[in-house]
Amino acid sequence: MRYQKTGLISFDRRRATPGFTLFSPMHHRIACLIDMEGNICHQWELPDHPANYARLLPGGNLLVAHRIQGNHLPFNGIGGRIIEMDWDGNVVWEYVDPMQHHDFHRCANGNTIYLAWEKMPEALAQRVQGGRNGSELNGAIWSEYIREVSPKGEIVWEWHADNLEIERYPICPVCPRAEFGHGNSIYSLPDGDVMVSFRHNHLVFVIDHITKKVKWEMCTPILGHQHDFHVIPNGNYMVFANGAHAFGPGTVPGGGGGSRVLEIDPATKKIVWQYFGRPGYLFNSPYISGAERLPSGNTLICEGNWGNIFEVTQDSEIVWEYVNPFVVPMTESQDIAGSHQVFRAYRYAADSPEIRGRCGT
């Protein structure tokens, strides 16, 4: 099996997209930038445990969130401190919100947007549909707020779940009612609109930055508790459909369970491209994970549960593959200790603003 090996597994020099791949081994205090041969060309030593992942900014700085003390909610994805580090590992900017979780994004205007938890007002919580009966957290339901902050740390925009028509988006019937959305990805579009993924509702949607109302949505178990909802260069939307609690027509072709990467035409909501395992169970990560459309037209996929990062062509042929060699320490939860998990990965071209002049380029 591919997953019994680590490091570089395969590399088709003719068809793979040249560049450097960034990933953060989960539950390790490092972020690694590797070349196409799988060699680490640069590594950041992080001041604390990264919450999930890191991404590069133009100019070579690293944006990453860390887990901090002060948030005692029993939910996954806790962060709390978003920091920007320069190429040499110096912290040049930070913002602290103990309720921050999962995702964050540097906006085109230089601001930073992120997801955070808040307790639902009782009147709003009573409108929440679905979920397992009696599974609230001490009788309460938690939901999300989204906050955009300036480089000076000033709050310039906020969104709360009460802007949703709550009844339209029931919680998956096998999920607890402790969280209404469990947001796990956020992406700021150039016009300020915001793309969001709510895992517990099989829901991806776009928020109008001005009205704060939903201007586009897709809510279906086909998404299977999805991650990493974002726009790709051709204007279509991409999402990692984890396949968890997925059912109904349109799930993995041939059956057998498994995950998919979906490219969706936002105008028609039709799937125009997808990647899946053959058979389906050979590609399966029920949580975390992501994908990125590369300039070549290939797609970089992070099968997070296995720490497997690989690139596929439009015909779904694997042309580059690497498995994270760093093992989750045994001091972590028994559910993940000993695994090779990676939340997301990103590929950067040698002449990109993030890499140019660095790593020997």
C-alpha positions in Angstrom: 0.0 0.0 0.0 1.1 3.6 -0.7 0.5 4.6 2.9 3.2 2.2 4.2 5.9 4.4 2.8 6.8 8.0 3.7 8.6 10.7 1.8 8.6 10.9 -2.0 6.6 8.1 -3.5 6.6 9.0 -7.2 7.5 11.9 -9.5 6.7 12.2 -13.2 9.1 15.0 -14.2 7.4 15.5 -17.5 3.9 16.0 -16.3 4.2 17.2 -12.6 3.9 20.9 -11.9 7.3 22.3 -10.8 7.4 24.1 -7.5 7.7 23.9 -3.7 5.1 22.3 -1.5 4.3 23.7 2.0 2.8 21.5 4.7 2.6 21.5 8.5 2.7 18.0 10.1 -0.2 18.1 12.6 0.8 18.3 16.3 4.4 19.3 15.4 5.9 22.8 15.9 7.2 23.1 12.3 6.2 24.1 8.8 8.1 22.5 6.0 8.7 23.6 2.4 9.8 20.7 0.2 11.1 20.6 -3.4 9.8 18.2 -6.0 12.3 15.6 -4.8 10.8 15.7 -1.4 13.8 17.5 0.2 13.1 20.1 2.9 14.5 23.3 1.4 13.2 25.5 4.3 11.6 24.9 7.7 10.0 27.2 10.2 10.3 26.5 13.9 6.9 27.6 15.3 6.6 29.1 18.7 3.7 26.8 19.7 1.6 23.9 18.4 0.0 25.0 15.0 -3.8 24.9 15.1 -4.0 23.2 11.7 -1.8 24.5 8.9 0.2 27.4 7.5 0.2 29.3 4.2 2.8 31.6 2.5 2.1 35.2 1.7 3.7 37.3 -1.1 7.1 38.3 0.0 7.8 34.9 1.7 6.2 35.5 5.1 4.3 32.6 6.8 0.7 33.0 8.1 -0.2 30.4 10.8 -2.5 30.0 13.7 -1.5 28.4 17.1 -3.4 26.7 19.8 -3.5 28.8 23.0 -4.8 28.4 26.5 -8.1 29.9 27.4 -10.5 28.0 25.2 -11.9 25.0 27.0 -14.5 24.0 24.4 -14.4 20.3 23.6 -14.3 20.9 19.9 -11.7 20.1 17.3 -9.7 22.8 15.5 -9.0 25.2 18.4 -6.5 28.0 17.5 -6.6 31.4 19.2 -3.4 33.1 18.0 -2.8 34.0 14.4 0.8 35.1 13.6 2.8 36.2 10.6 6.4 35.1 10.6 9.1 36.3 8.2 11.4 33.9 6.3 13.8 33.8 9.2 11.1 32.8 11.7 10.6 36.2 13.4 7.1 37.1 14.4 6.2 40.3 12.7 2.4 40.4 13.4 -0.1 38.7 15.6 -3.8 38.7 16.6 -5.3 36.9 19.5 -8.9 35.7 19.9 -9.3 32.6 22.1 -12.4 31.6 20.2 -10.6 31.5 16.8 -10.6 28.0 15.2 -9.8 26.1 12.1 -9.2 28.7 9.3 -8.0 32.2 8.5 -7.2 34.1 5.4 -5.3 37.2 4.4 -7.6 39.4 2.3 -6.6 41.3 -0.8 -6.9 44.5 1.2 -4.3 43.4 3.7 -6.8 42.6 6.4 -7.2 39.1 8.0 -10.4 37.2 8.2 -11.1 34.2 10.5 -13.6 31.8 12.0 -14.5 31.8 15.7 -17.0 30.2 18.1 -19.8 31.9 20.1 -22.7 30.5 22.1 -26.0 30.8 20.3 -28.7 33.0 21.9 -31.4 30.7 23.3 -34.0 32.0 20.9 -31.8 31.2 17.9 -30.8 27.8 19.2 -34.4 26.8 19.5 -34.7 27.2 15.7 -31.9 24.7 15.0 -33.1 21.6 13.2 -31.5 18.1 13.1 -28.7 16.5 15.1 -28.9 13.9 17.8 -31.6 14.6 20.4 -30.2 15.8 23.8 -26.6 16.2 22.5 -26.2 19.9 23.2 -23.2 21.1 25.3 -24.6 21.7 28.8 -27.9 22.6 27.2 -26.4 25.1 24.7 -25.5 25.2 21.0 -22.4 26.9 19.8 -22.2 28.6 16.4 -19.8 30.8 14.4 -18.9 34.4 14.0 -16.6 35.6 11.3 -14.3 38.6 12.0 -12.2 40.7 9.7 -9.4 42.7 11.4 -7.0 45.3 10.1 -3.2 45.1 10.4 -3.6 47.2 13.5 -6.0 44.6 15.0 -9.1 46.7 14.6 -12.3 44.9 13.9 -13.6 46.2 10.6 -16.3 43.6 9.7 -18.3 40.9 11.5 -20.8 38.2 10.5 -22.9 36.0 12.9 -24.9 32.9 12.2 -28.1 34.8 13.0 -27.7 36.2 9.4 -28.7 32.7 8.2 -32.2 31.3 7.8 -31.4 28.7 10.4 -34.2 26.3 9.6 -32.9 25.9 6.0 -29.7 24.2 7.2 -30.3 21.2 9.6 -27.5 19.5 11.4 -26.6 16.1 10.0 -28.8 13.6 11.9 -25.9 11.7 13.3 -23.9 14.7 14.5 -24.2 16.3 18.0 -26.3 19.5 18.5 -23.4 21.0 20.5 -22.3 22.9 17.3 -24.6 24.3 14.7 -22.0 24.7 11.9 -18.5 23.6 12.8 -17.1 25.9 10.2 -13.8 24.6 8.8 -12.8 26.8 5.9 -13.0 30.4 5.0 -11.9 32.2 1.9 -12.0 35.9 1.1 -12.8 36.8 -2.5 -11.3 39.9 -4.2 -14.6 41.8 -3.9 -14.8 41.1 -0.2 -17.4 38.4 -0.4 -16.6 35.4 1.8 -16.7 31.6 1.1 -17.5 29.4 4.1 -17.8 25.7 4.8 -20.1 24.4 7.6 -19.2 20.8 8.1 -22.0 19.6 10.3 -24.7 20.9 7.8 -23.1 19.6 4.6 -23.2 23.3 3.6 -21.0 25.5 1.6 -22.0 29.1 0.9 -20.9 32.6 -0.1 -21.7 35.6 2.1 -22.3 39.0 0.4 -19.9 41.3 2.2 -22.2 44.3 2.1 -25.6 42.7 2.9 -24.2 39.9 5.0 -26.8 37.6 3.4 -26.1 34.3 1.6 -25.8 34.9 -2.1 -24.9 31.3 -3.1 -25.2 28.0 -1.4 -25.0 24.3 -1.8 -26.4 22.1 1.0 -26.4 18.4 0.3 -25.1 15.2 2.0 -23.2 14.5 -1.2 -20.6 16.9 0.2 -20.0 14.4 3.1 -18.9 16.9 5.8 -16.6 18.7 3.4 -13.5 20.9 3.8 -11.5 23.5 1.9 -14.2 25.3 -0.1 -12.6 28.0 -2.3 -12.6 29.4 -5.8 -10.1 28.3 -8.5 -8.6 30.4 -11.3 -11.3 29.6 -13.9 -14.0 30.9 -11.5 -15.4 27.5 -10.5 -15.6 26.4 -6.9 -13.5 23.5 -5.5 -14.2 21.5 -2.4 -12.9 18.4 -0.7 -16.0 16.2 -0.2 -14.8 14.0 2.7 -17.5 11.4 2.2 -18.4 11.2 5.9 -22.1 10.5 6.5 -22.6 10.9 2.7 -25.5 9.2 1.0 -27.8 9.5 -2.0 -27.2 9.7 -5.7 -24.0 11.4 -6.8 -21.7 9.8 -4.1 -18.5 8.0 -5.1 -19.0 6.3 -8.5 -19.1 2.5 -8.1 -20.0 2.7 -4.4 -17.8 1.4 -1.6 -17.4 4.8 0.2 -14.5 7.2 0.0 -13.8 10.8 -0.5 -13.9 13.0 -3.6 -12.5 16.3 -4.8 -15.2 18.3 -6.7 -15.0 21.2 -9.1 -18.4 22.8 -9.2 -19.8 25.3 -11.8 -21.3 28.0 -9.5 -23.9 29.0 -12.2 -25.4 25.5 -12.5 -24.1 23.8 -9.3 -23.1 20.9 -11.5 -19.9 18.9 -10.9 -17.7 19.5 -13.9 -14.7 17.6 -12.7 -13.9 15.2 -9.9 -11.3 13.0 -8.4 -12.1 9.8 -6.6 -10.5 6.5 -5.7 -10.7 3.4 -8.0 -12.2 1.6 -6.1 -13.6 4.4 -4.0 -12.2 3.3 -0.6 -8.6 3.7 -1.8 -9.1 7.5 -1.5 -10.6 8.1 1.9 -10.2 10.9 4.4 -13.4 11.4 6.5 -12.1 14.7 8.0 -9.5 17.5 7.4 -7.9 17.5 3.9 -8.0 19.9 0.9 -7.1 20.4 -2.8 -5.7 23.1 -5.0 -5.9 23.7 -8.8 -2.4 24.3 -10.1 -1.4 26.6 -13.0 -0.8 23.6 -15.2 -4.4 22.4 -14.8 -3.3 19.6 -12.5 -4.7 19.4 -9.0 -2.7 19.1 -5.8 -4.6 17.0 -3.2 -4.0 16.5 0.5 -5.6 13.3 1.7 -5.2 14.6 5.3 -6.0 11.5 7.3 -3.1 9.6 5.8 -0.8 12.6 5.3 -0.7 11.8 1.6 -0.1 14.8 -0.7 -0.3 14.1 -4.4 -0.8 15.7 -7.7 -3.2 14.4 -10.4 -3.8 15.3 -14.0 -7.2 16.2 -15.5 -7.4 12.5 -16.3 -6.9 11.6 -12.6 -3.4 10.1 -13.2 -1.0 10.6 -10.2 2.1 12.4 -11.4 3.7 13.3 -8.0 3.1 11.8 -4.5 4.6 12.4 -1.1 3.6 11.1 2.3 4.3 13.2 5.4 7.1 11.4 7.3 6.4 13.0 10.7 4.3 10.9 13.1 1.8 12.4 15.5 3.3 12.0 19.0 2.0 9.3 21.3 1.2 12.1 23.8 -1.8 13.1 21.6 -5.2 11.5 21.5 -5.1 7.7 20.9 -7.4 8.3 17.9 -4.6 10.0 16.0 -1.3 9.2 17.8 1.0 7.4 15.4 -0.7 8.8 12.3 0.8 11.1 9.7 -2.0 13.7 9.5 -1.8 16.9 7.4 -4.6 19.4 7.4 -3.8 21.1 4.0 -0.9 21.6 1.6 0.0 24.2 -0.9 2.3 24.3 -4.0 4.2 27.5 -4.9 6.0 28.0 -8.2 9.7 28.9 -8.0 9.0 32.3 -9.6 6.0 33.1 -7.4 5.9 36.1 -5.1 6.0 33.7 -2.2 9.2 31.9 -3.3 11.1 34.1 -5.8 14.7 34.6 -4.8 14.5 32.0 -2.0 15.3 28.3 -1.8 18.1 28.7 -4.4 15.7 30.2 -7.0 
